Amino acid sequence: MTTKPLLYLEEYKLKQDANDYGLADELWDFESFKRKLQIVVVRYDENELEFDMIGVSCAIANVFRRLMLSEVPSMAIEKVHIYNNTSIIQDEVLAHRLGLIPLRADPRMFEYKANETDPPSALDTLEFELKVKCTRKNKDSTEVTNNENMYKNHSIYSGQIKWVPIGNQATIYTEAAVGPIDDDILISKMRPGHEFDIKLFAVKGVGKDHAKFSPVATVSYRLLPDIKLNRPVAGNDARLLQKCFSPGVIEIAKNDEAYVKDARYDSCSRNVYRYPQLADAVTIARVRNHFIFTVESLGALKPEVIFVEAAKVLKKKCRMFLDEIKGN
């Protein structure tokens, strides 16, 4: 009756390994964690950042992914007061479209609104207005195909949203610093007689309350591929092997032999295992503590700032947790 549990225990002990995050039961050590942790920036564009997080478990990597997505704040349109809407878009749909327009305002400059019923203030709210009307440019024109020549304001874009400063905001911000990030986001198509008279109020919020408050278009990570050749592969087999992987992963040397150039950007599709003559030539794995992060910002905050803000949120959560433990 006792042999099976003992066998399972022995098997569990044998499987324990420092890099096996699913089964290892080692005590966490801060000095060891600090020594192993590495952040390496690989690529940085204006709104996109690719970096490697090395020496951590998937739990830590996923914490940062989720924090950047849902707990780093941003400013977004929350209240829409529609005084006139004669377009074909229903009020509810129009309000939803306006709420999803990303704003350039820096959320660190604003406070959270304490109470939804409180009047807007310069510290917690940005006010905008959208007043446009579609009219004919020339009533006597015979043009019937070119909307640009026929109508004025036939397409309403985010660039037509105007900022209305509250209190002393005009002395602190500029319209370019708080308005829509992109001016060419289409809001509605209109025809003569269609009109908007709308006020919009933007507040500070987080993505876990609504996706419009997320400061990123996407945050993702994947494990670093690890590709090894078990034996020499040359000639036609080498060229076939090269086609089985993403471009730039496998290259052909001068002696017509394949070698692994850069496994980083391989999709790990495992196409190589479709060919019996190559199935034993390659071992495909992933480095279990090496995460490749991609952060794509909407533009209000730079991607590296979003990561730092996520670290601050995590630090605050840890302090709150420690305070709760000490309090009990």
matplotlib code that plots the C-alpha trace (Angstrom):
import matplotlib.pyplot as plt

x = [0.0, 2.9, 5.2, 3.4, 3.5, 7.2, 8.0, 6.1, 8.1, 11.4, 10.4, 9.5, 12.9, 14.7, 12.8, 13.7, 16.0, 16.9, 15.6, 12.5, 10.0, 7.1, 8.5, 11.4, 10.8, 13.8, 13.7, 13.8, 16.9, 17.1, 20.9, 20.7, 17.8, 19.7, 22.8, 21.0, 18.6, 19.5, 17.6, 19.1, 17.6, 17.7, 15.7, 14.2, 12.0, 9.9, 6.9, 8.2, 10.7, 12.2, 14.2, 15.4, 14.5, 17.0, 17.3, 13.6, 10.8, 7.7, 5.7, 7.9, 7.8, 4.0, 3.7, 5.4, 3.3, 0.0, 1.0, 2.0, -1.3, -3.7, -2.3, -0.1, -2.5, -3.3, -5.8, -8.9, -12.3, -14.8, -17.8, -19.4, -22.1, -24.0, -26.1, -26.7, -26.0, -27.9, -25.5, -26.3, -24.2, -26.2, -25.2, -24.0, -21.8, -20.4, -19.5, -17.7, -15.7, -14.7, -13.6, -11.2, -9.3, -5.8, -4.8, -1.2, -1.7, 0.9, -1.1, 1.6, 0.5, -3.0, -4.7, -7.4, -10.9, -12.0, -15.8, -17.5, -20.2, -17.6, -17.4, -14.3, -11.2, -7.9, -6.1, -8.1, -9.9, -9.3, -12.2, -12.7, -15.4, -16.4, -18.6, -18.8, -21.5, -21.5, -22.6, -22.4, -19.5, -21.3, -25.0, -24.8, -22.0, -22.8, -20.1, -21.6, -18.6, -15.9, -16.9, -14.0, -15.4, -19.1, -19.1, -17.4, -16.8, -17.9, -15.4, -14.9, -11.4, -9.9, -7.9, -11.1, -11.5, -10.6, -9.2, -11.0, -8.7, -10.1, -8.8, -5.1, -4.5, -3.7, -0.6, 0.7, -0.2, -0.5, -3.2, -0.6, 0.5, -2.9, -5.0, -5.4, -2.2, -3.2, -5.2, -6.4, -8.6, -11.9, -14.9, -17.8, -18.8, -21.4, -23.7, -25.4, -27.6, -25.5, -24.0, -22.1, -22.2, -20.4, -18.4, -15.9, -14.2, -11.1, -9.9, -7.1, -7.7, -6.2, -6.7, -8.2, -11.2, -11.5, -9.1, -9.2, -7.0, -4.3, -1.1, 0.0, -1.3, 0.2, 2.8, 4.0, 6.8, 8.2, 11.0, 14.3, 14.5, 17.4, 18.3, 21.2, 22.4, 23.1, 25.2, 26.6, 24.0, 25.3, 24.2, 20.5, 19.6, 21.3, 19.2, 16.0, 16.9, 17.3, 13.8, 12.3, 13.2, 12.5, 14.8, 18.3, 18.1, 20.0, 22.8, 25.0, 28.7, 31.3, 31.8, 28.1, 27.3, 24.4, 24.9, 22.8, 23.3, 20.7, 17.9, 16.3, 13.7, 12.7, 9.0, 9.7, 7.2, 8.9, 8.6, 11.9, 10.3, 8.2, 11.3, 12.6, 16.1, 16.3, 14.3, 17.3, 19.6, 18.0, 17.0, 14.6, 14.0, 13.6, 15.7, 13.3, 14.6, 15.2, 12.1, 11.9, 9.6, 7.9, 6.3, 4.3, 3.2, 0.2, 2.3, 1.3, 4.2, 7.4, 7.7, 10.7, 8.7, 5.8, 8.1, 9.5, 5.9, 5.0, 8.0, 6.7, 3.3, 4.8, 6.9, 3.8, 1.9, 4.8, 4.9, 1.2, 1.5, 4.3, 2.4, -0.6, 1.6, 3.1, -0.3, -1.6]
y = [0.0, 2.4, 1.5, 3.7, 6.9, 6.3, 5.6, 8.8, 10.8, 9.4, 10.2, 13.7, 14.2, 13.0, 15.4, 18.4, 20.8, 24.5, 25.3, 23.2, 25.9, 23.5, 21.0, 22.5, 23.3, 25.4, 28.2, 31.6, 33.6, 37.3, 37.4, 34.5, 36.1, 39.4, 37.7, 35.8, 38.5, 40.3, 42.8, 43.2, 45.7, 44.2, 46.6, 50.0, 52.0, 55.1, 53.1, 49.5, 47.8, 44.3, 43.2, 39.9, 39.1, 36.4, 34.4, 34.5, 32.0, 32.3, 33.5, 36.7, 37.2, 36.9, 39.4, 42.1, 41.2, 41.5, 44.7, 46.5, 45.4, 46.1, 48.1, 50.8, 53.8, 56.0, 58.7, 57.9, 59.4, 58.1, 60.4, 61.5, 64.2, 64.1, 67.3, 66.6, 63.6, 63.4, 61.0, 57.4, 56.2, 55.4, 57.4, 54.3, 53.2, 56.7, 57.0, 53.7, 54.7, 58.0, 56.3, 54.0, 57.0, 57.0, 60.2, 61.6, 63.0, 61.8, 60.0, 60.7, 64.4, 63.6, 62.1, 59.4, 60.8, 60.3, 60.2, 59.8, 62.3, 65.0, 67.9, 67.8, 69.5, 70.5, 67.8, 64.8, 65.5, 66.6, 68.1, 68.0, 69.0, 67.8, 70.3, 69.6, 69.8, 68.3, 70.7, 70.9, 72.9, 74.1, 73.6, 74.2, 71.6, 68.6, 66.5, 63.2, 60.9, 62.9, 63.4, 65.8, 68.2, 67.7, 67.9, 69.7, 67.5, 64.3, 62.3, 63.1, 62.3, 62.4, 65.5, 67.5, 66.9, 70.1, 70.5, 72.7, 73.6, 73.4, 75.9, 76.6, 73.7, 76.0, 77.2, 73.7, 71.7, 72.3, 70.8, 68.7, 67.2, 66.0, 65.5, 62.3, 60.6, 60.2, 62.8, 60.4, 58.0, 57.9, 58.5, 58.7, 59.3, 62.1, 63.7, 67.1, 67.5, 65.3, 67.1, 66.4, 68.5, 66.6, 67.1, 64.5, 64.0, 62.0, 60.6, 58.4, 54.7, 51.2, 48.4, 46.0, 48.3, 48.8, 48.0, 51.7, 52.6, 50.1, 52.1, 49.4, 48.0, 44.6, 43.1, 39.6, 37.3, 34.0, 31.7, 31.8, 29.0, 26.6, 24.7, 22.2, 20.1, 16.5, 15.6, 17.2, 18.0, 18.9, 19.2, 19.0, 18.0, 21.2, 23.3, 21.5, 21.9, 25.7, 25.9, 24.2, 27.2, 30.9, 33.0, 33.6, 30.7, 28.1, 29.1, 27.1, 27.3, 27.3, 23.6, 23.2, 22.2, 23.6, 25.4, 27.3, 31.1, 32.6, 30.6, 33.7, 34.4, 30.9, 30.1, 26.6, 25.2, 21.7, 21.4, 19.6, 16.5, 16.0, 14.7, 11.3, 12.0, 15.1, 14.2, 12.9, 15.7, 18.5, 19.0, 21.9, 23.2, 26.5, 28.1, 28.0, 31.1, 33.4, 35.4, 37.6, 40.5, 42.8, 46.0, 48.1, 51.4, 53.4, 56.6, 58.3, 56.7, 55.3, 51.5, 51.7, 54.0, 51.5, 48.8, 51.0, 52.0, 48.3, 47.7, 50.5, 48.9, 45.5, 47.2, 48.9, 45.6, 43.8, 46.5, 46.3, 42.5, 42.8, 45.4, 43.0, 40.2, 42.4, 43.7, 40.2]
z = [0.0, 0.7, -2.3, -4.9, -2.9, -2.1, -5.8, -6.8, -4.2, -5.5, -9.1, -8.0, -6.3, -9.4, -11.6, -9.4, -11.2, -10.8, -14.3, -14.0, -12.9, -13.0, -10.5, -8.6, -5.0, -4.2, -1.7, -3.4, -2.8, -3.6, -4.1, -6.5, -8.4, -8.6, -9.9, -12.6, -13.8, -17.0, -19.2, -22.7, -25.2, -28.7, -30.8, -30.1, -32.4, -31.6, -30.2, -30.2, -27.9, -28.1, -25.1, -23.5, -19.9, -18.8, -15.6, -14.5, -14.3, -16.5, -13.5, -13.3, -17.0, -17.1, -14.2, -16.2, -19.3, -17.4, -15.6, -18.8, -20.4, -17.6, -14.6, -16.1, -16.4, -19.3, -20.2, -22.3, -23.1, -20.4, -20.6, -23.9, -23.8, -27.1, -27.7, -31.4, -33.6, -36.9, -38.5, -39.2, -36.2, -33.1, -30.0, -28.1, -31.0, -31.5, -27.8, -28.0, -31.1, -29.5, -26.3, -28.2, -29.7, -28.0, -26.4, -26.1, -22.6, -20.1, -17.3, -14.8, -14.9, -13.7, -10.7, -10.6, -10.4, -6.8, -7.6, -10.9, -9.9, -9.0, -11.6, -13.9, -12.6, -14.0, -11.9, -13.1, -16.4, -20.0, -21.9, -25.7, -28.1, -31.6, -33.5, -37.2, -39.9, -43.4, -46.1, -49.9, -51.3, -54.4, -54.9, -58.6, -59.1, -61.4, -59.7, -58.5, -57.9, -56.0, -52.4, -51.8, -54.5, -53.5, -49.7, -46.8, -43.7, -45.4, -43.4, -39.7, -38.3, -34.8, -35.8, -35.7, -32.0, -30.2, -26.7, -24.2, -21.3, -17.8, -15.3, -15.7, -18.1, -21.0, -19.1, -18.4, -21.6, -25.3, -27.5, -29.3, -26.0, -24.8, -28.0, -30.1, -31.0, -34.6, -36.5, -39.3, -37.3, -39.1, -36.8, -39.2, -42.8, -43.3, -45.8, -46.0, -42.9, -40.7, -37.7, -34.4, -31.3, -28.7, -25.5, -24.4, -21.0, -20.6, -17.2, -15.9, -15.7, -16.1, -18.7, -16.2, -16.0, -19.8, -22.7, -23.8, -20.8, -21.8, -22.8, -25.3, -28.5, -27.4, -25.1, -25.8, -24.9, -26.2, -25.1, -27.0, -29.5, -29.1, -32.3, -32.5, -35.3, -34.2, -37.3, -40.4, -43.1, -46.6, -50.2, -51.1, -47.6, -46.3, -48.6, -47.6, -44.0, -44.6, -46.0, -43.0, -40.8, -40.8, -43.0, -41.4, -39.0, -41.0, -43.5, -45.8, -45.3, -48.2, -47.8, -48.6, -45.0, -43.0, -39.7, -37.2, -37.7, -35.5, -33.8, -32.2, -34.8, -35.6, -35.3, -34.1, -36.6, -36.5, -40.3, -40.3, -38.8, -41.9, -43.7, -42.4, -43.6, -41.5, -38.4, -36.4, -37.6, -35.5, -31.9, -31.3, -27.8, -26.0, -23.3, -20.3, -18.5, -21.5, -22.6, -25.7, -24.9, -27.5, -26.2, -28.7, -27.2, -28.4, -28.1, -24.9, -23.0, -24.5, -24.3, -21.9, -19.6, -19.7, -18.5, -15.7, -14.6, -14.5, -12.2, -10.0, -9.8, -8.9, -6.2, -4.7, -4.7, -3.0, -0.3, 0.3, 0.6, 3.1, 5.1, 5.2, 6.6, 9.2, 10.2, 10.9]

ax = plt.figure().add_subplot(projection="3d")
ax.plot(x, y, z, "-o")
ax.set_aspect("equal")
plt.show()
